[in-house]
C-alpha cells in the first residue's frame, strides 16, 4: 500500500515536470517593444519636483514643488530661504529661517558629506532652521543621484561651522 502511494506521488510529480517543460502550449514570440524606459522623478525632460523642508505643527515636513529650473542642492537651499508660498502658509507650513533676501549658497561635495556655505550668520538660526537646511540639502542631493554616506552635512556661516548636522525629521 505504501509503495502504491509512493509510485502515485512520483507519477504525479513526473507529469507536473513534463507539463512545465512543455511550456503549457504558449507559443514563443519575438521581442515586444513597450516604449522608452521609465524615468525617475526629477530626471529627463518631464515635470520635476523640488523638495523643501518646512515646519508643520512644529515638525519638519517635506513640501514638493513643481520645478522647471536647475535642480541642485544650492538652488534648493536658496528656494528654502524664500520661505513657504502663500498656498503652503495657508496649509500651516512655516520656516525658522529668515525669509525675503536670498543669501548666496554654495554646496561642495568632495568628501563623505556635503558642505553647505551660507552668508547668513548661523548663530542667529534656531536648531530647527539648521535642520531645514540639512534635510533640504540631503533631499536635493538624493534627487540628483548623489549619496550622502554619513547622513551628516557641514553647515558653514560667516560666524561659525556646524559639522555634526543631520536631517532630524519627526
N, C-alpha and C positions, 0 to 999 in steps of 0.2 A: 504494500500500500504506500509506504513511504517512497519507494523507488518510482512508483507511478506519479506521485505528486512532483517529485524532483524532475522527472522527464517532462511533465506538462509545463513546469516553470521554464525549463531550458528551451522547449519548443516555442513558448510564447516569447521569450527573450530573443530567440533567433529570428522570429517573424518580425518583431519590432525593429531589430537591427536592419533586416532586409528592406523593410518599408522606409526607414530613414535613408538608407543608402540609395534607394531608387529615386529619392527626391520628391516623392508624393505626386509625381506626374507634372511638376511645374517645368515648363519649357524655359530653357536658357535664353537670355536676351543680351543684346549688346549694351554698351554704356548708355545710361539715360542722363541727359544734361538737365540740371534744375536751376540754372541761372548762376549768378555770381555768389561767392562765399559771403556769409553774414558778416556784418561789421560790428565791432564793439562800440558801445556808446562813446561818443567823443572822437571816433575815428572816421576817416573818409570825408566825404563831402556832404553828409546829411546834417540834420539838426544835432547840435552838440549841447551838452549840459555842463554848466559851471556849478560846482558845489561849494557853497559858502556856509560857514558855521556861525549861527546867531544863537541867542538865548530865547527860550520859550518856557515860561513858567519856571525860570531860574535854572534850566538845564540846557547844555549845549545841544543844539539840534541842527541837522543839515537842511539847507534850503537849496533846491535845484532851480537854476535859472537857465532859460534858453539862451545860448550864446553863439554869436556869429563871428566873433573876433578871434584873436590869438588865444590859445588855451595853454597857459603856463602857470606855474606857481606864483611868479611875480605878478602877473595880471590878476590872478585870483585874490591875492592879498591886497592889491590895490583896490579891487572891487569891494572887498570886505570893509575897507576903511570908508567907503562911500555910505555904508550903513544899509539897513533894510529899506526896500522900496515901500511906497505908501501902502500897497496891497499887502506886503509882508507885515508891516506895522499893524494894519487892521486885524491881522490874524494873531497878533500878540508877540511877534518877534521883536527883539531889541538887541542892541550892541553895547558892550562895555568899552568899545574903542571910541576915540574921538572921531566924529564924522564931519564931512564937509571937505576940507582940504585933504587931498590925497598925497601922502608922503611918498617920495621915491622909495621903491622896494627893490632889493636885489636878492636873488636866491642863488646860492652856489652849492653845487652838489658834487664835491670831489672826494669825499671820504665815505664813511659808513652812514653819516647822517647829514641832512642839508643844513646850511647856514642861511638864515634869513636876516638881512640887514635892513633896518628902517631908520629914518632920520628923526623919528619921534622919540622923546625921552621915555625909556621903559619904566623908570621909577614912577611915572605918572599913571601907568597902566595897572588895573586890577588884575589879579591872577586869572580871572575868567576871560579877560580880554586877551591875555597872552595865550590861553588855551584856544581861543577862537583862531588866532594866527596859526598855532600848531596844527589844529585839525584841518583847517582850510589848506594849509601847505601840503600835508600828507595826502589829502583827498585829491588835490590837483596833480601832485607827482604820481600818484597811483593811476589816475586817469591818463596821464601821459606815458604810462608804462615803466616809470621809474620805481625802484624798490627801495623803500626806506628800511634798511636792515634792522636798525636798533629800535625803531618806532619813536625815536627821540630827535628833536631838532635843536639847533643852537639859534637863539634869538639875540641879535646884536643891535644895540642902540647907541646913541652918542654918549650916554652916561653909564651904561653897564652891559654885561653879557650874561645870559642865562643859557647854560649848555645842558641843562637837565630837563628841558621842556618836553612833555609828552602830550599826546592827544587824550585828555581825560574826559571822554564822553559819558554822560549819565550822571 
